[in-house]
Amino acid sequence: MLVSRRDLIKQLSTLPLLGGMFTAGAITQRMPGLTGRRDYYKELGLRNFINAAGTYTALTGCLMTEEAVEAYNYAAGQYVALDELQDKVGERLAELIGCEAATVTCGAFSAITLGLAGVLTGDDPKKAARIPYDLTGMKSEVILQKSHSIGYSHALKNCGVKIIEVETVGELENAINENTAMLWFLNAHNFRGKIQYKEFIEVGKKFNIPMMNDCAADVPPVENLWKYTDMGFDLVCFSGGKGLRGPQSCGLLLGKKELIRGARLSAPPRGDTVGRGMKVNKEEVLAMLIAVETYINRDHDAEWKLWDSQIKLISNSALEVDGVETDIHVPEIANHVPSLNISWDQSKIKITPNEARQALRAGHPSIETVGGDKSVNITTWMMNAGEERIVARRVKEILMESSKT
Ligand SMILES: *Cc1c(COP(=O)(O)O)cnc(C)c1O
């Protein structure tokens, strides 16, 4: 099954017809909100903007693909039983991705909580009813590397477990005891930790402890969807509303059949559980599936070339201003897309990067970027096609204006 899926992708990416389909808006996004009816944001006095920042939760992540929106609207018109929908969608996701089992969660954060809950409870609903306040009869510790400890381990603590932080393989092996429920890994920090994939998985297998990998922001490349379950992680979590361009409040939990079944015990519609507040509605469950299907089948090479050319366009436009320097790079893991940092000689261009970002935000149309004191940072993968030209022009204008004395 794994092989046929990969062959399928290979075939799809070499089909000229498909390549041709992804020329205009299809490759990035549809134009937002232009349904010809009510302008809801305007009615509310809200600012919309060009997203030159990336997949940021506070900026509402991504725009769903047209295909995902279509599935969302379809589901909005017809009832279906939530568990039956999750069963079928899970099966289809597992088939598409080539893992044992899958389920749609309420974000990667919720995938972490539900996945751990499943590890703790197995198939016992009575245990599920006691998470997080009484873990009697369950294991109660999760081990992770200090360098992997960012705010998201709160998702583990929501199950009532104790977090044990280690740095070396020796410390990891020593920390494992009869209370160890799971080993947790933050994919984006693989290269920052002293224990990387191979050794981590070896230890997990040696002691027979389930391992979870948080890959929330880690497509592209598309292969990452199956890379880490193939590598030996028992559970893998993705965000639905980042590179996959599904609903922002969705995520994927992928992995071993019995662990996904266990996780579902703590998920809605079941009420007396830690996951009851992590409901995913039928519209989002279906839209998530279709987002994944669309993502796997898109022309990834063409998409990369588009992002690359957009980034170069903005970079070249900025470089027309005397004193500007640009840096084009691709982060190794997480937000692995062409990215641009624009900086300048502030004795020539009298504006700070933060002031420039504010000026971009205050303009019409408003443009959101990221960065700090040193640079204005831009990606184009979350933009609508064509918006890169507006961004290129505005960046140059603002820097030009600030270089006049
Ligand atoms: C975004 C992110 C999350 C949270 O994902 P949601 O889908 O918003 O719940 C968790 N872990 C990492 C590393 C992330 O980047």
PDBQT file of the ligand as one rigid body, heavy atoms in Angstrom, charges set to zero:
ROOT
HETATM    1  C1  LIG A 501       1.369  24.972  15.750  1.00  0.00    +0.000 C 
HETATM    2  C2  LIG A 501       2.008  23.986  16.631  1.00  0.00    +0.000 A 
HETATM    3  C3  LIG A 501       1.277  23.240  17.568  1.00  0.00    +0.000 A 
HETATM    4  C4  LIG A 501      -0.184  23.479  17.794  1.00  0.00    +0.000 C 
HETATM    5  O1  LIG A 501      -0.902  23.114  16.678  1.00  0.00    +0.000 OA
HETATM    6  P1  LIG A 501      -2.464  23.419  16.533  1.00  0.00    +0.000 P 
HETATM    7  O2  LIG A 501      -2.827  22.722  15.274  1.00  0.00    +0.000 OA
HETATM    8  O3  LIG A 501      -2.615  24.904  16.468  1.00  0.00    +0.000 OA
HETATM    9  O4  LIG A 501      -3.138  22.847  17.721  1.00  0.00    +0.000 OA
HETATM   10  C5  LIG A 501       1.932  22.270  18.296  1.00  0.00    +0.000 A 
HETATM   11  N1  LIG A 501       3.246  22.048  18.149  1.00  0.00    +0.000 NA
HETATM   12  C6  LIG A 501       4.008  22.758  17.284  1.00  0.00    +0.000 A 
HETATM   13  C7  LIG A 501       5.460  22.470  17.158  1.00  0.00    +0.000 C 
HETATM   14  C8  LIG A 501       3.405  23.759  16.487  1.00  0.00    +0.000 A 
HETATM   15  O5  LIG A 501       4.144  24.438  15.611  1.00  0.00    +0.000 OA
ENDROOT
TORSDOF 0
